[in-house]
């Protein structure tokens, strides 16, 4: 599924091999991909690079939290769609922390379906004009 207009995604994941695998799948599908290993790197990236969506793990390096990052994005870049993932939380637990309709993907998620999921997230944000 190649998007007509390249969709840009920021992957925030502290485990390098996971981040590289996700990035490779998305790039193979025509996405523009930026990468960050923690919330500080993600925030620095978002202040300088326009992205359509962020895909972040909940548990990040330096005790960073993907939910806190999603809150920061909501406040500073509400036009960006956010998908949060975790292997330690159920969807029900995650929904309690999500504030603005972010997606939650429980690990293990189907990496082959990830490009379509993130494309739909980006398109949904565009349609809302957020």
Backbone atoms as SQL, in Angstrom:
CREATE TABLE atoms (id INTEGER PRIMARY KEY, chain TEXT, resi INTEGER, resn TEXT, atom TEXT, x REAL, y REAL, z REAL);
INSERT INTO atoms VALUES
  (1, 'A', 1, 'UNK', 'N', 0.843, -1.171, 0.000),
  (2, 'A', 1, 'UNK', 'CA', 0.000, 0.000, 0.000),
  (3, 'A', 1, 'UNK', 'C', 0.879, 1.221, 0.000),
  (4, 'A', 2, 'UNK', 'N', 1.075, 1.775, -1.126),
  (5, 'A', 2, 'UNK', 'CA', 1.886, 2.980, -1.248),
  (6, 'A', 2, 'UNK', 'C', 0.987, 4.203, -1.225),
  (7, 'A', 3, 'UNK', 'N', 1.192, 5.089, -0.248),
  (8, 'A', 3, 'UNK', 'CA', 0.377, 6.292, -0.218),
  (9, 'A', 3, 'UNK', 'C', 0.695, 7.183, -1.415),
  (10, 'A', 4, 'UNK', 'N', -0.341, 7.896, -1.934),
  (11, 'A', 4, 'UNK', 'CA', -0.122, 8.794, -3.067),
  (12, 'A', 4, 'UNK', 'C', 0.859, 9.887, -2.681),
  (13, 'A', 5, 'UNK', 'N', 0.585, 10.565, -1.596),
  (14, 'A', 5, 'UNK', 'CA', 1.485, 11.581, -1.054),
  (15, 'A', 5, 'UNK', 'C', 2.240, 10.910, 0.090),
  (16, 'A', 6, 'UNK', 'N', 3.548, 10.987, 0.102),
  (17, 'A', 6, 'UNK', 'CA', 4.277, 10.311, 1.192),
  (18, 'A', 6, 'UNK', 'C', 3.798, 10.781, 2.562),
  (19, 'A', 7, 'UNK', 'N', 3.517, 9.839, 3.404),
  (20, 'A', 7, 'UNK', 'CA', 3.120, 10.127, 4.775),
  (21, 'A', 7, 'UNK', 'C', 4.386, 10.086, 5.619),
  (22, 'A', 8, 'UNK', 'N', 4.545, 11.086, 6.459),
  (23, 'A', 8, 'UNK', 'CA', 5.736, 11.113, 7.307),
  (24, 'A', 8, 'UNK', 'C', 5.368, 10.683, 8.723),
  (25, 'A', 9, 'UNK', 'N', 6.176, 9.779, 9.251),
  (26, 'A', 9, 'UNK', 'CA', 5.931, 9.192, 10.563),
  (27, 'A', 9, 'UNK', 'C', 7.197, 9.295, 11.404),
  (28, 'A', 10, 'UNK', 'N', 7.017, 9.660, 12.661),
  (29, 'A', 10, 'UNK', 'CA', 8.100, 9.624, 13.631),
  (30, 'A', 10, 'UNK', 'C', 7.903, 8.394, 14.496),
  (31, 'A', 11, 'UNK', 'N', 8.901, 7.522, 14.524),
  (32, 'A', 11, 'UNK', 'CA', 8.885, 6.326, 15.360),
  (33, 'A', 11, 'UNK', 'C', 9.676, 6.642, 16.622),
  (34, 'A', 12, 'UNK', 'N', 9.045, 6.455, 17.777),
  (35, 'A', 12, 'UNK', 'CA', 9.717, 6.704, 19.053),
  (36, 'A', 12, 'UNK', 'C', 9.784, 5.372, 19.785),
  (37, 'A', 13, 'UNK', 'N', 10.971, 4.810, 19.812),
  (38, 'A', 13, 'UNK', 'CA', 11.192, 3.474, 20.385),
  (39, 'A', 13, 'UNK', 'C', 12.630, 3.406, 20.865),
  (40, 'A', 14, 'UNK', 'N', 12.831, 3.027, 22.136),
  (41, 'A', 14, 'UNK', 'CA', 14.191, 2.980, 22.669),
  (42, 'A', 14, 'UNK', 'C', 14.933, 1.700, 22.304),
  (43, 'A', 15, 'UNK', 'N', 14.227, 0.671, 21.878),
  (44, 'A', 15, 'UNK', 'CA', 14.897, -0.567, 21.465),
  (45, 'A', 15, 'UNK', 'C', 15.227, -0.460, 19.976),
  (46, 'A', 16, 'UNK', 'N', 16.512, -0.317, 19.705),
  (47, 'A', 16, 'UNK', 'CA', 16.991, -0.037, 18.353),
  (48, 'A', 16, 'UNK', 'C', 16.511, -1.042, 17.313),
  (49, 'A', 17, 'UNK', 'N', 16.571, -2.331, 17.608),
  (50, 'A', 17, 'UNK', 'CA', 16.177, -3.335, 16.613),
  (51, 'A', 17, 'UNK', 'C', 14.693, -3.241, 16.263),
  (52, 'A', 18, 'UNK', 'N', 13.868, -2.978, 17.263),
  (53, 'A', 18, 'UNK', 'CA', 12.437, -2.808, 16.988),
  (54, 'A', 18, 'UNK', 'C', 12.229, -1.566, 16.136),
  (55, 'A', 19, 'UNK', 'N', 12.870, -0.468, 16.526),
  (56, 'A', 19, 'UNK', 'CA', 12.743, 0.793, 15.782),
  (57, 'A', 19, 'UNK', 'C', 13.192, 0.623, 14.334),
  (58, 'A', 20, 'UNK', 'N', 14.297, -0.068, 14.132),
  (59, 'A', 20, 'UNK', 'CA', 14.803, -0.281, 12.774),
  (60, 'A', 20, 'UNK', 'C', 13.855, -1.148, 11.954),
  (61, 'A', 21, 'UNK', 'N', 13.279, -2.176, 12.577),
  (62, 'A', 21, 'UNK', 'CA', 12.346, -3.058, 11.866),
  (63, 'A', 21, 'UNK', 'C', 11.099, -2.305, 11.433),
  (64, 'A', 22, 'UNK', 'N', 10.541, -1.519, 12.333),
  (65, 'A', 22, 'UNK', 'CA', 9.345, -0.730, 12.005),
  (66, 'A', 22, 'UNK', 'C', 9.675, 0.281, 10.914),
  (67, 'A', 23, 'UNK', 'N', 10.802, 0.955, 11.050),
  (68, 'A', 23, 'UNK', 'CA', 11.207, 1.948, 10.049),
  (69, 'A', 23, 'UNK', 'C', 11.365, 1.314, 8.677),
  (70, 'A', 24, 'UNK', 'N', 11.963, 0.141, 8.621),
  (71, 'A', 24, 'UNK', 'CA', 12.170, -0.540, 7.340),
  (72, 'A', 24, 'UNK', 'C', 10.840, -0.891, 6.674),
  (73, 'A', 25, 'UNK', 'N', 9.909, -1.428, 7.446),
  (74, 'A', 25, 'UNK', 'CA', 8.598, -1.774, 6.900),
  (75, 'A', 25, 'UNK', 'C', 7.910, -0.533, 6.351),
  (76, 'A', 26, 'UNK', 'N', 7.935, 0.550, 7.109),
  (77, 'A', 26, 'UNK', 'CA', 7.269, 1.780, 6.659),
  (78, 'A', 26, 'UNK', 'C', 7.949, 2.377, 5.429),
  (79, 'A', 27, 'UNK', 'N', 9.270, 2.401, 5.418),
  (80, 'A', 27, 'UNK', 'CA', 9.982, 2.939, 4.245),
  (81, 'A', 27, 'UNK', 'C', 9.693, 2.097, 3.008),
  (82, 'A', 28, 'UNK', 'N', 9.635, 0.782, 3.168),
  (83, 'A', 28, 'UNK', 'CA', 9.318, -0.103, 2.043),
  (84, 'A', 28, 'UNK', 'C', 7.929, 0.189, 1.470),
  (85, 'A', 29, 'UNK', 'N', 7.049, 0.752, 2.284),
  (86, 'A', 29, 'UNK', 'CA', 5.692, 1.090, 1.858),
  (87, 'A', 29, 'UNK', 'C', 5.571, 2.550, 1.397),
  (88, 'A', 30, 'UNK', 'N', 6.702, 3.246, 1.291),
  (89, 'A', 30, 'UNK', 'CA', 6.689, 4.602, 0.755),
  (90, 'A', 30, 'UNK', 'C', 6.552, 5.716, 1.775),
  (91, 'A', 31, 'UNK', 'N', 6.627, 5.401, 3.055),
  (92, 'A', 31, 'UNK', 'CA', 6.554, 6.425, 4.093),
  (93, 'A', 31, 'UNK', 'C', 7.888, 7.141, 4.239),
  (94, 'A', 32, 'UNK', 'N', 7.818, 8.401, 4.641),
  (95, 'A', 32, 'UNK', 'CA', 9.009, 9.119, 5.088),
  (96, 'A', 32, 'UNK', 'C', 9.092, 8.874, 6.586),
  (97, 'A', 33, 'UNK', 'N', 10.254, 8.461, 7.070),
  (98, 'A', 33, 'UNK', 'CA', 10.377, 8.040, 8.465),
  (99, 'A', 33, 'UNK', 'C', 11.480, 8.809, 9.170),
  (100, 'A', 34, 'UNK', 'N', 11.138, 9.319, 10.346),
  (101, 'A', 34, 'UNK', 'CA', 12.114, 9.889, 11.267),
  (102, 'A', 34, 'UNK', 'C', 12.116, 8.980, 12.492),
  (103, 'A', 35, 'UNK', 'N', 13.218, 8.959, 13.207),
  (104, 'A', 35, 'UNK', 'CA', 13.343, 8.058, 14.348),
  (105, 'A', 35, 'UNK', 'C', 13.851, 8.798, 15.575),
  (106, 'A', 36, 'UNK', 'N', 13.353, 8.367, 16.743),
  (107, 'A', 36, 'UNK', 'CA', 13.815, 8.913, 18.014),
  (108, 'A', 36, 'UNK', 'C', 13.855, 7.775, 19.028),
  (109, 'A', 37, 'UNK', 'N', 14.825, 7.846, 19.942),
  (110, 'A', 37, 'UNK', 'CA', 14.983, 6.814, 20.949),
  (111, 'A', 37, 'UNK', 'C', 14.347, 7.143, 22.281),
  (112, 'A', 38, 'UNK', 'N', 13.947, 8.404, 22.455),
  (113, 'A', 38, 'UNK', 'CA', 13.300, 8.797, 23.706),
  (114, 'A', 38, 'UNK', 'C', 12.448, 10.045, 23.461),
  (115, 'A', 39, 'UNK', 'N', 11.745, 10.479, 24.494),
  (116, 'A', 39, 'UNK', 'CA', 10.827, 11.618, 24.347),
  (117, 'A', 39, 'UNK', 'C', 11.570, 12.914, 24.017),
  (118, 'A', 40, 'UNK', 'N', 12.731, 13.134, 24.614),
  (119, 'A', 40, 'UNK', 'CA', 13.489, 14.359, 24.326),
  (120, 'A', 40, 'UNK', 'C', 13.868, 14.437, 22.853),
  (121, 'A', 41, 'UNK', 'N', 14.348, 13.331, 22.301),
  (122, 'A', 41, 'UNK', 'CA', 14.684, 13.296, 20.874),
  (123, 'A', 41, 'UNK', 'C', 13.438, 13.523, 20.022),
  (124, 'A', 42, 'UNK', 'N', 12.328, 12.935, 20.436),
  (125, 'A', 42, 'UNK', 'CA', 11.079, 13.092, 19.682),
  (126, 'A', 42, 'UNK', 'C', 10.629, 14.540, 19.671),
  (127, 'A', 43, 'UNK', 'N', 10.660, 15.196, 20.824),
  (128, 'A', 43, 'UNK', 'CA', 10.240, 16.591, 20.923),
  (129, 'A', 43, 'UNK', 'C', 11.151, 17.470, 20.081),
  (130, 'A', 44, 'UNK', 'N', 12.452, 17.236, 20.136),
  (131, 'A', 44, 'UNK', 'CA', 13.389, 18.008, 19.316),
  (132, 'A', 44, 'UNK', 'C', 13.081, 17.815, 17.838),
  (133, 'A', 45, 'UNK', 'N', 12.775, 16.595, 17.457),
  (134, 'A', 45, 'UNK', 'CA', 12.447, 16.298, 16.060),
  (135, 'A', 45, 'UNK', 'C', 11.161, 17.012, 15.656),
  (136, 'A', 46, 'UNK', 'N', 10.135, 16.928, 16.494),
  (137, 'A', 46, 'UNK', 'CA', 8.839, 17.527, 16.166),
  (138, 'A', 46, 'UNK', 'C', 8.898, 19.050, 16.086),
  (139, 'A', 47, 'UNK', 'N', 9.880, 19.636, 16.759),
  (140, 'A', 47, 'UNK', 'CA', 10.036, 21.085, 16.675),
  (141, 'A', 47, 'UNK', 'C', 10.711, 21.530, 15.382),
  (142, 'A', 48, 'UNK', 'N', 11.256, 20.556, 14.617),
  (143, 'A', 48, 'UNK', 'CA', 11.983, 20.908, 13.397),
  (144, 'A', 48, 'UNK', 'C', 11.530, 20.168, 12.147),
  (145, 'A', 49, 'UNK', 'N', 10.777, 19.093, 12.316),
  (146, 'A', 49, 'UNK', 'CA', 10.370, 18.263, 11.177),
  (147, 'A', 49, 'UNK', 'C', 8.853, 18.091, 11.204),
  (148, 'A', 50, 'UNK', 'N', 8.213, 18.328, 10.075),
  (149, 'A', 50, 'UNK', 'CA', 6.767, 18.127, 9.989),
  (150, 'A', 50, 'UNK', 'C', 6.473, 16.647, 9.795),
  (151, 'A', 51, 'UNK', 'N', 5.624, 16.097, 10.654),
  (152, 'A', 51, 'UNK', 'CA', 5.215, 14.702, 10.517),
  (153, 'A', 51, 'UNK', 'C', 3.693, 14.618, 10.569),
  (154, 'A', 52, 'UNK', 'N', 3.168, 13.574, 9.951),
  (155, 'A', 52, 'UNK', 'CA', 1.728, 13.340, 9.942),
  (156, 'A', 52, 'UNK', 'C', 1.281, 12.501, 11.129),
  (157, 'A', 53, 'UNK', 'N', 2.173, 11.632, 11.612),
  (158, 'A', 53, 'UNK', 'CA', 1.813, 10.731, 12.703),
  (159, 'A', 53, 'UNK', 'C', 3.050, 10.364, 13.509),
  (160, 'A', 54, 'UNK', 'N', 2.806, 10.025, 14.762),
  (161, 'A', 54, 'UNK', 'CA', 3.851, 9.535, 15.657),
  (162, 'A', 54, 'UNK', 'C', 3.431, 8.157, 16.136),
  (163, 'A', 55, 'UNK', 'N', 4.375, 7.224, 16.094),
  (164, 'A', 55, 'UNK', 'CA', 4.167, 5.871, 16.608),
  (165, 'A', 55, 'UNK', 'C', 5.144, 5.687, 17.756),
  (166, 'A', 56, 'UNK', 'N', 4.629, 5.614, 18.992),
  (167, 'A', 56, 'UNK', 'CA', 5.500, 5.569, 20.157),
  (168, 'A', 56, 'UNK', 'C', 5.191, 4.395, 21.070),
  (169, 'A', 57, 'UNK', 'N', 6.242, 3.857, 21.639),
  (170, 'A', 57, 'UNK', 'CA', 6.098, 2.856, 22.686),
  (171, 'A', 57, 'UNK', 'C', 5.720, 3.594, 23.968),
  (172, 'A', 58, 'UNK', 'N', 5.074, 2.910, 24.899),
  (173, 'A', 58, 'UNK', 'CA', 4.735, 3.517, 26.180),
  (174, 'A', 58, 'UNK', 'C', 5.986, 3.642, 27.036),
  (175, 'A', 59, 'UNK', 'N', 6.735, 2.556, 27.142),
  (176, 'A', 59, 'UNK', 'CA', 7.911, 2.548, 28.000),
  (177, 'A', 59, 'UNK', 'C', 9.135, 2.911, 27.155),
  (178, 'A', 60, 'UNK', 'N', 9.732, 4.053, 27.500),
  (179, 'A', 60, 'UNK', 'CA', 10.883, 4.549, 26.751),
  (180, 'A', 60, 'UNK', 'C', 12.086, 4.693, 27.680),
  (181, 'A', 61, 'UNK', 'N', 13.227, 4.999, 27.099),
  (182, 'A', 61, 'UNK', 'CA', 14.458, 5.190, 27.865),
  (183, 'A', 61, 'UNK', 'C', 14.316, 6.385, 28.811),
  (184, 'A', 62, 'UNK', 'N', 15.157, 6.433, 29.790),
  (185, 'A', 62, 'UNK', 'CA', 15.230, 7.549, 30.737),
  (186, 'A', 62, 'UNK', 'C', 13.913, 7.764, 31.477),
  (187, 'A', 63, 'UNK', 'N', 13.170, 6.699, 31.711),
  (188, 'A', 63, 'UNK', 'CA', 11.881, 6.786, 32.401),
  (189, 'A', 63, 'UNK', 'C', 10.873, 7.663, 31.669),
  (190, 'A', 64, 'UNK', 'N', 11.103, 7.901, 30.371),
  (191, 'A', 64, 'UNK', 'CA', 10.131, 8.624, 29.574),
  (192, 'A', 64, 'UNK', 'C', 8.893, 7.753, 29.400),
  (193, 'A', 65, 'UNK', 'N', 7.781, 8.388, 29.147),
  (194, 'A', 65, 'UNK', 'CA', 6.511, 7.696, 29.030),
  (195, 'A', 65, 'UNK', 'C', 5.836, 8.121, 27.734),
  (196, 'A', 66, 'UNK', 'N', 5.437, 7.154, 26.921),
  (197, 'A', 66, 'UNK', 'CA', 4.784, 7.455, 25.657),
  (198, 'A', 66, 'UNK', 'C', 3.466, 8.196, 25.821),
  (199, 'A', 67, 'UNK', 'N', 2.776, 7.971, 26.946),
  (200, 'A', 67, 'UNK', 'CA', 1.535, 8.707, 27.199),
  (201, 'A', 67, 'UNK', 'C', 1.828, 10.187, 27.440),
  (202, 'A', 68, 'UNK', 'N', 2.897, 10.458, 28.199),
  (203, 'A', 68, 'UNK', 'CA', 3.279, 11.852, 28.428),
  (204, 'A', 68, 'UNK', 'C', 3.670, 12.516, 27.113),
  (205, 'A', 69, 'UNK', 'N', 4.366, 11.776, 26.260),
  (206, 'A', 69, 'UNK', 'CA', 4.725, 12.306, 24.953),
  (207, 'A', 69, 'UNK', 'C', 3.463, 12.596, 24.140),
  (208, 'A', 70, 'UNK', 'N', 2.494, 11.689, 24.171),
  (209, 'A', 70, 'UNK', 'CA', 1.231, 11.906, 23.455),
  (210, 'A', 70, 'UNK', 'C', 0.528, 13.161, 23.975),
  (211, 'A', 71, 'UNK', 'N', 0.567, 13.380, 25.287),
  (212, 'A', 71, 'UNK', 'CA', -0.027, 14.593, 25.867),
  (213, 'A', 71, 'UNK', 'C', 0.692, 15.840, 25.360),
  (214, 'A', 72, 'UNK', 'N', 2.031, 15.788, 25.308),
  (215, 'A', 72, 'UNK', 'CA', 2.808, 16.932, 24.818),
  (216, 'A', 72, 'UNK', 'C', 2.454, 17.223, 23.353),
  (217, 'A', 73, 'UNK', 'N', 2.340, 16.172, 22.557),
  (218, 'A', 73, 'UNK', 'CA', 1.992, 16.341, 21.144),
  (219, 'A', 73, 'UNK', 'C', 0.598, 16.962, 21.032),
  (220, 'A', 74, 'UNK', 'N', -0.325, 16.493, 21.835),
  (221, 'A', 74, 'UNK', 'CA', -1.682, 17.027, 21.816),
  (222, 'A', 74, 'UNK', 'C', -1.694, 18.526, 22.108),
  (223, 'A', 75, 'UNK', 'N', -0.863, 18.933, 23.034),
  (224, 'A', 75, 'UNK', 'CA', -0.797, 20.350, 23.420),
  (225, 'A', 75, 'UNK', 'C', -0.065, 21.207, 22.396),
  (226, 'A', 76, 'UNK', 'N', 1.042, 20.716, 21.866),
  (227, 'A', 76, 'UNK', 'CA', 1.896, 21.527, 21.000),
  (228, 'A', 76, 'UNK', 'C', 1.703, 21.290, 19.503),
  (229, 'A', 77, 'UNK', 'N', 1.250, 20.112, 19.127),
  (230, 'A', 77, 'UNK', 'CA', 1.063, 19.755, 17.708),
  (231, 'A', 77, 'UNK', 'C', -0.213, 18.935, 17.547),
  (232, 'A', 78, 'UNK', 'N', -1.373, 19.522, 17.813),
  (233, 'A', 78, 'UNK', 'CA', -2.621, 18.754, 17.774),
  (234, 'A', 78, 'UNK', 'C', -2.975, 18.217, 16.386),
  (235, 'A', 79, 'UNK', 'N', -2.299, 18.712, 15.372),
  (236, 'A', 79, 'UNK', 'CA', -2.549, 18.233, 14.010),
  (237, 'A', 79, 'UNK', 'C', -1.912, 16.876, 13.735),
  (238, 'A', 80, 'UNK', 'N', -1.066, 16.406, 14.628),
  (239, 'A', 80, 'UNK', 'CA', -0.354, 15.142, 14.442),
  (240, 'A', 80, 'UNK', 'C', -1.131, 14.000, 15.093),
  (241, 'A', 81, 'UNK', 'N', -1.375, 12.944, 14.323),
  (242, 'A', 81, 'UNK', 'CA', -1.996, 11.746, 14.874),
  (243, 'A', 81, 'UNK', 'C', -0.977, 10.951, 15.677),
  (244, 'A', 82, 'UNK', 'N', -1.432, 10.274, 16.717),
  (245, 'A', 82, 'UNK', 'CA', -0.535, 9.509, 17.584),
  (246, 'A', 82, 'UNK', 'C', -1.061, 8.088, 17.765),
  (247, 'A', 83, 'UNK', 'N', -0.173, 7.133, 17.617),
  (248, 'A', 83, 'UNK', 'CA', -0.461, 5.734, 17.937),
  (249, 'A', 83, 'UNK', 'C', 0.524, 5.310, 19.023),
  (250, 'A', 84, 'UNK', 'N', -0.005, 4.707, 20.072),
  (251, 'A', 84, 'UNK', 'CA', 0.787, 4.284, 21.221),
  (252, 'A', 84, 'UNK', 'C', 0.741, 2.765, 21.283),
  (253, 'A', 85, 'UNK', 'N', 1.871, 2.149, 21.643),
  (254, 'A', 85, 'UNK', 'CA', 1.929, 0.695, 21.733),
  (255, 'A', 85, 'UNK', 'C', 2.563, 0.266, 23.054),
  (256, 'A', 86, 'UNK', 'N', 2.141, -0.896, 23.540),
  (257, 'A', 86, 'UNK', 'CA', 2.716, -1.452, 24.759),
  (258, 'A', 86, 'UNK', 'C', 2.458, -2.951, 24.816),
  (259, 'A', 87, 'UNK', 'N', 3.390, -3.655, 25.392),
  (260, 'A', 87, 'UNK', 'CA', 3.216, -5.077, 25.643),
  (261, 'A', 87, 'UNK', 'C', 2.850, -5.346, 27.088),
  (262, 'A', 88, 'UNK', 'N', 2.786, -4.291, 27.876),
  (263, 'A', 88, 'UNK', 'CA', 2.493, -4.450, 29.305),
  (264, 'A', 88, 'UNK', 'C', 1.091, -4.005, 29.691),
  (265, 'A', 89, 'UNK', 'N', 0.411, -3.333, 28.787),
  (266, 'A', 89, 'UNK', 'CA', -0.927, -2.820, 29.077),
  (267, 'A', 89, 'UNK', 'C', -1.946, -3.420, 28.122),
  (268, 'A', 90, 'UNK', 'N', -3.144, -3.572, 28.611),
  (269, 'A', 90, 'UNK', 'CA', -4.244, -3.961, 27.740),
  (270, 'A', 90, 'UNK', 'C', -4.839, -2.690, 27.139),
  (271, 'A', 91, 'UNK', 'N', -5.675, -2.858, 26.143),
  (272, 'A', 91, 'UNK', 'CA', -6.319, -1.696, 25.540),
  (273, 'A', 91, 'UNK', 'C', -7.169, -0.955, 26.572),
  (274, 'A', 92, 'UNK', 'N', -7.843, -1.686, 27.418),
  (275, 'A', 92, 'UNK', 'CA', -8.671, -1.058, 28.454),
  (276, 'A', 92, 'UNK', 'C', -7.829, -0.189, 29.382),
  (277, 'A', 93, 'UNK', 'N', -6.671, -0.687, 29.802),
  (278, 'A', 93, 'UNK', 'CA', -5.794, 0.096, 30.673),
  (279, 'A', 93, 'UNK', 'C', -5.265, 1.324, 29.948),
  (280, 'A', 94, 'UNK', 'N', -4.902, 1.153, 28.690),
  (281, 'A', 94, 'UNK', 'CA', -4.342, 2.263, 27.920),
  (282, 'A', 94, 'UNK', 'C', -5.371, 3.356, 27.684),
  (283, 'A', 95, 'UNK', 'N', -6.616, 2.976, 27.433),
  (284, 'A', 95, 'UNK', 'CA', -7.670, 3.965, 27.144),
  (285, 'A', 95, 'UNK', 'C', -7.825, 4.959, 28.287),
  (286, 'A', 96, 'UNK', 'N', -7.503, 4.539, 29.509),
  (287, 'A', 96, 'UNK', 'CA', -7.599, 5.443, 30.660),
  (288, 'A', 96, 'UNK', 'C', -6.580, 6.576, 30.585),
  (289, 'A', 97, 'UNK', 'N', -5.490, 6.360, 29.864),
  (290, 'A', 97, 'UNK', 'CA', -4.430, 7.374, 29.762),
  (291, 'A', 97, 'UNK', 'C', -4.493, 8.179, 28.474),
  (292, 'A', 98, 'UNK', 'N', -5.211, 7.692, 27.491),
  (293, 'A', 98, 'UNK', 'CA', -5.287, 8.399, 26.213),
  (294, 'A', 98, 'UNK', 'C', -6.348, 9.478, 26.312),
  (295, 'A', 99, 'UNK', 'N', -5.991, 10.703, 25.881),
  (296, 'A', 99, 'UNK', 'CA', -6.870, 11.843, 26.112),
  (297, 'A', 99, 'UNK', 'C', -7.584, 12.367, 24.885),
  (298, 'A', 100, 'UNK', 'N', -7.060, 12.154, 23.704),
  (299, 'A', 100, 'UNK', 'CA', -7.656, 12.810, 22.535),
  (300, 'A', 100, 'UNK', 'C', -7.894, 11.851, 21.374),
  (301, 'A', 101, 'UNK', 'N', -8.146, 10.612, 21.686),
  (302, 'A', 101, 'UNK', 'CA', -8.461, 9.671, 20.630),
  (303, 'A', 101, 'UNK', 'C', -7.259, 9.048, 19.953),
  (304, 'A', 102, 'UNK', 'N', -6.113, 9.028, 20.616),
  (305, 'A', 102, 'UNK', 'CA', -4.958, 8.353, 20.053),
  (306, 'A', 102, 'UNK', 'C', -5.277, 6.871, 19.893),
  (307, 'A', 103, 'UNK', 'N', -4.621, 6.262, 18.939),
  (308, 'A', 103, 'UNK', 'CA', -4.762, 4.817, 18.751),
  (309, 'A', 103, 'UNK', 'C', -3.895, 4.083, 19.764),
  (310, 'A', 104, 'UNK', 'N', -4.333, 2.889, 20.146),
  (311, 'A', 104, 'UNK', 'CA', -3.508, 2.027, 20.975),
  (312, 'A', 104, 'UNK', 'C', -3.368, 0.684, 20.276),
  (313, 'A', 105, 'UNK', 'N', -2.127, 0.221, 20.152),
  (314, 'A', 105, 'UNK', 'CA', -1.841, -1.089, 19.567),
  (315, 'A', 105, 'UNK', 'C', -1.147, -1.933, 20.628),
  (316, 'A', 106, 'UNK', 'N', -1.803, -3.003, 21.013),
  (317, 'A', 106, 'UNK', 'CA', -1.229, -3.900, 22.003),
  (318, 'A', 106, 'UNK', 'C', -0.186, -4.783, 21.327),
  (319, 'A', 107, 'UNK', 'N', 0.977, -4.926, 21.969),
  (320, 'A', 107, 'UNK', 'CA', 2.009, -5.811, 21.448),
  (321, 'A', 107, 'UNK', 'C', 1.650, -7.248, 21.783),
  (322, 'A', 108, 'UNK', 'N', 1.929, -8.169, 20.928),
  (323, 'A', 108, 'UNK', 'CA', 2.572, -7.965, 19.626),
  (324, 'A', 108, 'UNK', 'C', 1.537, -7.537, 18.584),
  (325, 'A', 109, 'UNK', 'N', 1.814, -6.432, 17.933),
  (326, 'A', 109, 'UNK', 'CA', 0.943, -5.960, 16.859),
  (327, 'A', 109, 'UNK', 'C', 1.418, -6.576, 15.550),
  (328, 'A', 110, 'UNK', 'N', 0.559, -6.568, 14.575),
  (329, 'A', 110, 'UNK', 'CA', 0.881, -7.119, 13.263),
  (330, 'A', 110, 'UNK', 'C', 1.627, -6.046, 12.468),
  (331, 'A', 111, 'UNK', 'N', 2.934, -6.198, 12.355),
  (332, 'A', 111, 'UNK', 'CA', 3.753, -5.179, 11.701),
  (333, 'A', 111, 'UNK', 'C', 3.376, -5.009, 10.228),
  (334, 'A', 112, 'UNK', 'N', 2.845, -6.053, 9.616),
  (335, 'A', 112, 'UNK', 'CA', 2.436, -5.954, 8.212),
  (336, 'A', 112, 'UNK', 'C', 1.225, -5.030, 8.043),
  (337, 'A', 113, 'UNK', 'N', 0.405, -4.903, 9.093),
  (338, 'A', 113, 'UNK', 'CA', -0.768, -4.029, 9.036),
  (339, 'A', 113, 'UNK', 'C', -0.449, -2.607, 9.494),
  (340, 'A', 114, 'UNK', 'N', 0.721, -2.390, 10.056),
  (341, 'A', 114, 'UNK', 'CA', 1.080, -1.089, 10.611),
  (342, 'A', 114, 'UNK', 'C', 1.038, 0.041, 9.583),
  (343, 'A', 115, 'UNK', 'N', 1.559, -0.145, 8.364),
  (344, 'A', 115, 'UNK', 'CA', 1.489, 0.958, 7.394),
  (345, 'A', 115, 'UNK', 'C', 0.057, 1.414, 7.132),
  (346, 'A', 116, 'UNK', 'N', -0.849, 0.493, 6.974),
  (347, 'A', 116, 'UNK', 'CA', -2.251, 0.852, 6.723),
  (348, 'A', 116, 'UNK', 'C', -2.851, 1.571, 7.940),
  (349, 'A', 117, 'UNK', 'N', -2.526, 1.093, 9.126),
  (350, 'A', 117, 'UNK', 'CA', -3.033, 1.706, 10.352),
  (351, 'A', 117, 'UNK', 'C', -2.548, 3.143, 10.482),
  (352, 'A', 118, 'UNK', 'N', -1.259, 3.367, 10.242),
  (353, 'A', 118, 'UNK', 'CA', -0.705, 4.712, 10.374),
  (354, 'A', 118, 'UNK', 'C', -1.190, 5.633, 9.253),
  (355, 'A', 119, 'UNK', 'N', -1.379, 5.085, 8.062),
  (356, 'A', 119, 'UNK', 'CA', -1.922, 5.892, 6.960),
  (357, 'A', 119, 'UNK', 'C', -3.339, 6.343, 7.291),
  (358, 'A', 120, 'UNK', 'N', -4.146, 5.444, 7.847),
  (359, 'A', 120, 'UNK', 'CA', -5.513, 5.797, 8.233),
  (360, 'A', 120, 'UNK', 'C', -5.509, 6.844, 9.342),
  (361, 'A', 121, 'UNK', 'N', -4.579, 6.727, 10.272),
  (362, 'A', 121, 'UNK', 'CA', -4.457, 7.715, 11.347),
  (363, 'A', 121, 'UNK', 'C', -4.128, 9.087, 10.778),
  (364, 'A', 122, 'UNK', 'N', -3.172, 9.138, 9.872),
  (365, 'A', 122, 'UNK', 'CA', -2.790, 10.414, 9.251),
  (366, 'A', 122, 'UNK', 'C', -3.948, 10.998, 8.437),
  (367, 'A', 123, 'UNK', 'N', -4.653, 10.167, 7.699),
  (368, 'A', 123, 'UNK', 'CA', -5.777, 10.641, 6.892),
  (369, 'A', 123, 'UNK', 'C', -6.911, 11.133, 7.779),
  (370, 'A', 124, 'UNK', 'N', -7.153, 10.447, 8.883),
  (371, 'A', 124, 'UNK', 'CA', -8.202, 10.852, 9.810),
  (372, 'A', 124, 'UNK', 'C', -7.893, 12.233, 10.385),
  (373, 'A', 125, 'UNK', 'N', -6.637, 12.465, 10.728),
  (374, 'A', 125, 'UNK', 'CA', -6.244, 13.776, 11.262),
  (375, 'A', 125, 'UNK', 'C', -6.430, 14.843, 10.191),
  (376, 'A', 126, 'UNK', 'N', -6.089, 14.544, 8.930),
  (377, 'A', 126, 'UNK', 'CA', -6.275, 15.495, 7.839),
  (378, 'A', 126, 'UNK', 'C', -7.748, 15.820, 7.643),
  (379, 'A', 127, 'UNK', 'N', -8.591, 14.801, 7.714),
  (380, 'A', 127, 'UNK', 'CA', -10.023, 14.985, 7.487),
  (381, 'A', 127, 'UNK', 'C', -10.655, 15.848, 8.569),
  (382, 'A', 128, 'UNK', 'N', -10.144, 15.745, 9.782),
  (383, 'A', 128, 'UNK', 'CA', -10.663, 16.557, 10.885),
  (384, 'A', 128, 'UNK', 'C', -10.153, 17.983, 10.818),
  (385, 'A', 129, 'UNK', 'N', -9.080, 18.177, 10.024),
  (386, 'A', 129, 'UNK', 'CA', -8.508, 19.518, 9.937),
  (387, 'A', 129, 'UNK', 'C', -7.820, 19.951, 11.200),
  (388, 'A', 130, 'UNK', 'N', -7.434, 18.978, 12.004),
  (389, 'A', 130, 'UNK', 'CA', -6.771, 19.305, 13.275),
  (390, 'A', 130, 'UNK', 'C', -5.354, 19.736, 13.047);
